[in-house]
Amino acid sequence: MLNMKEVASDMNILFITLDSLRYDAAASLLQENKTPNFQKYLPQGWQRCSSPGSFTYAAHHAFFAGFLPTPAIPEKMPRMFAARFAGSETTGEKTLVFDTADIVSGFAGMGFKTVCIGGVGFFNKQTALGTVLPSLFQDSYWDRSYGVTDPASTQHQFEKAAEVISGSDGRQLFLFINVSAIHQPNYFYHTTSHTTDTLDSHKAALEYVDSQLPILTAALEQLDKDTFCIICSDHGTAYGEDGYYGHRIGHPSVWDVPMASFILKKKA
């Protein structure tokens, strides 16, 4: 793991959650060369991890407290970020530790501009509950075109992100995006005329997200600092395995999630 104190001292931070993405779906598409834009930045592939929550709200509360998905290995691994508390066994020398209750406020305290581009309903700011997570950020955005019912949601989200990036005025940026496209309903990404979500349409949704990634990376490359990128899923989704469907359930298809991190270099 990189020293996150050094990363935060001289880089922007991009944190993307690919809402509802299963590990097996992400890993198989990468192996089949069907997500070439992700593959460009993930030469080692996706890391299999365990989510701290089985649905969006729970998982993101954990993420914003510094508990990102846990690598699916027996050893305890140090975390990238942490909100300080006594007795933590995963806070190491390279962990960036904040005295705030959440890492978003911690980055703001370091001078970062913190921005949320929402996706699923827990970020839509239409209700009190849908305001809890976005309210952690200095700036937050949501539009119906970013949500789960718009087949072009990722394009709209990444275009908004590019607008935010171009207007960052040289300030370090902590940019969070909750990508909604993979969350149900996703049947409309399948090449045939399905009206029901399936594992195939789930995978097709990730292929769509991959096709839009250059909008975001091209904008970040224009910044005057490199960007440390974290991409993961908050939870997976069951499509009938062992009789299970959906998420907020205790099935491996829900708990096993992909995660990766890399440095996106600014253009010379």
C-alpha positions in Angstrom: 0.0 0.0 0.0 1.2 3.5 -0.8 1.7 5.9 2.0 -1.6 7.7 2.0 -0.3 10.7 3.9 2.1 11.4 1.0 -0.6 10.7 -1.5 -3.0 13.2 0.1 -0.2 15.8 0.4 0.2 16.1 -3.4 -2.6 14.4 -5.3 -6.3 14.7 -6.0 -8.5 11.8 -4.8 -11.1 10.1 -6.9 -13.4 7.6 -5.2 -15.9 5.7 -7.4 -18.4 3.2 -6.2 -19.9 1.0 -8.9 -23.2 0.4 -7.2 -24.3 -3.3 -6.9 -21.4 -4.7 -9.0 -20.5 -8.3 -8.2 -16.9 -9.4 -8.1 -17.3 -12.4 -10.4 -18.9 -10.3 -13.1 -16.2 -7.6 -13.0 -13.4 -10.2 -13.0 -14.8 -12.3 -15.8 -15.4 -9.3 -18.1 -11.8 -8.1 -17.5 -10.5 -11.5 -18.3 -12.5 -11.6 -21.5 -11.2 -8.1 -22.5 -14.7 -6.7 -22.5 -13.9 -3.7 -20.3 -10.8 -2.3 -22.0 -10.8 1.1 -20.3 -10.7 -0.4 -16.9 -8.2 -2.9 -18.0 -5.9 -0.1 -19.1 -5.6 1.0 -15.5 -5.9 -2.4 -13.8 -3.1 -4.5 -15.1 -3.3 -6.8 -12.1 -7.1 -7.1 -12.4 -9.7 -6.5 -9.7 -9.0 -7.5 -6.1 -11.6 -9.7 -4.5 -12.8 -8.1 -1.3 -15.6 -8.3 1.3 -18.0 -5.4 1.6 -18.7 -3.9 5.0 -22.4 -3.7 4.1 -24.9 -5.6 2.1 -26.7 -2.5 0.7 -25.8 1.0 -0.4 -26.6 3.0 2.8 -24.7 0.7 5.2 -21.7 0.2 3.0 -21.2 3.9 2.2 -21.4 4.9 5.9 -18.6 2.5 6.5 -16.6 3.7 3.5 -16.9 7.3 4.6 -15.6 6.3 8.0 -12.5 4.8 6.4 -13.7 1.2 6.2 -13.3 0.4 2.5 -13.9 -3.2 1.3 -11.6 -5.7 3.1 -9.3 -7.8 1.0 -10.5 -11.4 1.0 -7.3 -12.8 2.6 -6.7 -14.1 6.1 -4.2 -11.5 7.1 -5.3 -8.1 8.5 -4.4 -5.4 6.1 -3.8 -1.7 7.0 -6.5 0.6 5.8 -5.9 3.6 3.4 -7.9 6.0 5.6 -9.3 6.0 9.1 -11.3 8.1 11.5 -9.3 8.0 14.7 -10.6 5.6 17.4 -8.9 3.6 20.1 -8.1 0.0 19.5 -8.0 0.0 15.7 -6.1 -3.0 14.5 -6.0 -1.9 10.8 -4.5 1.6 11.2 -0.9 1.4 10.1 2.0 3.7 9.5 0.8 4.5 6.0 -2.8 5.0 6.9 -4.1 8.6 6.7 -5.8 9.1 10.0 -8.4 11.9 10.6 -9.6 13.3 13.8 -13.0 13.9 12.2 -15.8 11.3 12.3 -15.7 10.8 8.6 -12.9 11.0 5.9 -14.9 13.5 3.8 -14.8 16.1 6.5 -11.2 15.2 7.1 -10.2 15.9 3.5 -12.1 19.2 3.7 -10.0 20.1 6.8 -6.9 19.5 4.7 -8.1 22.0 2.2 -9.6 19.7 -0.4 -12.7 20.6 -2.3 -15.1 17.8 -1.5 -17.7 16.9 -4.2 -20.3 14.2 -4.4 -22.0 13.2 -7.7 -24.9 11.0 -6.6 -26.5 8.1 -8.4 -28.9 5.8 -6.6 -31.7 6.9 -4.3 -29.6 7.3 -1.1 -27.9 10.2 -2.9 -30.8 11.9 -4.6 -31.5 14.5 -1.9 -35.3 14.1 -2.5 -35.9 13.0 1.1 -34.2 13.4 4.5 -32.7 10.0 4.2 -31.5 10.7 0.7 -29.7 13.8 2.0 -27.6 12.1 4.8 -24.7 10.9 2.6 -24.5 13.9 0.2 -24.5 16.3 3.2 -21.0 15.1 4.2 -19.7 17.0 1.1 -19.1 20.7 0.5 -20.8 20.4 -2.9 -23.2 17.6 -4.0 -25.1 17.1 -7.2 -28.0 14.8 -8.3 -30.3 14.8 -11.2 -32.8 12.3 -12.5 -30.5 11.7 -15.4 -27.9 10.4 -12.9 -30.3 7.8 -11.5 -31.0 4.1 -12.1 -33.8 4.6 -14.7 -31.7 6.5 -17.2 -29.8 4.2 -19.6 -27.3 7.1 -20.2 -26.7 7.8 -16.5 -23.0 7.2 -16.4 -22.5 9.5 -19.4 -24.4 12.3 -17.6 -22.6 11.7 -14.3 -19.1 11.7 -15.9 -19.9 14.8 -17.9 -20.9 16.5 -14.7 -17.7 15.3 -13.1 -15.7 16.8 -16.0 -17.5 20.1 -15.4 -16.6 20.0 -11.7 -13.0 19.1 -12.5 -12.6 22.0 -14.9 -13.9 24.4 -12.3 -11.8 23.2 -9.4 -9.5 26.3 -9.7 -6.3 24.5 -8.7 -7.7 23.3 -5.3 -7.0 19.6 -4.5 -10.1 17.6 -5.2 -11.8 14.8 -3.3 -14.3 13.7 -5.9 -16.8 10.9 -5.1 -19.1 9.4 -7.7 -21.8 6.8 -7.0 -22.3 5.1 -10.4 -25.9 3.9 -10.7 -26.0 2.1 -14.0 -25.3 -1.4 -12.7 -28.0 -1.2 -10.0 -31.3 -2.6 -11.0 -33.0 -2.0 -13.3 -30.3 -2.9 -15.8 -32.2 -5.0 -18.3 -32.0 -2.3 -20.9 -28.3 -2.8 -21.3 -28.7 -6.3 -22.7 -28.4 -6.7 -26.5 -31.7 -8.6 -26.7 -35.2 -7.4 -25.8 -35.3 -8.5 -22.2 -37.5 -6.8 -19.6 -36.0 -8.6 -16.6 -32.6 -8.0 -15.0 -30.2 -10.9 -15.3 -26.5 -11.6 -14.7 -25.9 -10.9 -18.4 -27.6 -7.5 -18.2 -25.6 -6.8 -15.1 -22.4 -7.5 -17.0 -23.7 -5.4 -20.0 -24.2 -2.5 -17.6 -20.6 -2.6 -16.6 -19.5 -2.7 -20.2 -21.5 0.5 -20.7 -19.9 2.1 -17.7 -16.5 1.1 -19.1 -17.3 2.8 -22.4 -17.9 6.1 -20.7 -14.7 6.1 -18.5 -12.6 8.2 -20.9 -14.9 11.2 -20.3 -13.8 11.2 -16.7 -10.1 10.2 -17.1 -9.5 12.8 -19.9 -10.8 15.5 -17.6 -8.6 14.4 -14.7 -5.5 14.3 -16.9 -5.9 18.0 -17.4 -5.4 18.8 -13.8 -2.0 20.1 -12.5 -1.7 17.2 -10.1 -1.9 13.4 -10.4 -5.0 11.7 -9.2 -5.2 8.7 -6.8 -8.1 6.6 -7.9 -10.1 4.2 -5.8 -12.8 2.1 -7.6 -14.9 -0.5 -5.8 -18.4 -1.8 -5.4 -20.5 -1.3 -2.4 -22.2 -4.7 -2.6 -23.1 -7.3 -5.2 -26.5 -8.6 -6.4 -27.9 -12.1 -6.5 -29.7 -13.3 -9.6 -31.2 -16.5 -8.4 -28.1 -18.2 -6.9 -29.3 -20.6 -4.2 -32.8 -19.1 -4.6 -31.6 -15.5 -3.7 -32.4 -12.3 -5.5 -31.3 -8.8 -5.0 -29.1 -7.5 -2.1 -29.4 -6.7 1.6 -29.0 -10.5 2.1 -26.2 -12.7 3.4 -25.1 -14.4 0.1 -21.5 -14.5 -1.3 -22.8 -12.8 -4.5 -23.6 -9.8 -2.4 -20.6 -9.8 -0.1 -17.9 -10.4 -2.7 -17.0 -7.1 -4.4 -14.2 -5.9 -6.6 -11.8 -3.1 -5.7 -8.8 -1.5 -7.3 -6.6 1.6 -6.9 -4.1 3.3 -9.2 -2.5 6.7 -9.9 -3.8 8.5 -12.9 -1.0 10.7 -14.2 -1.6 14.3 -15.3 -0.7 15.1 -18.9 2.9 16.4 -19.3 
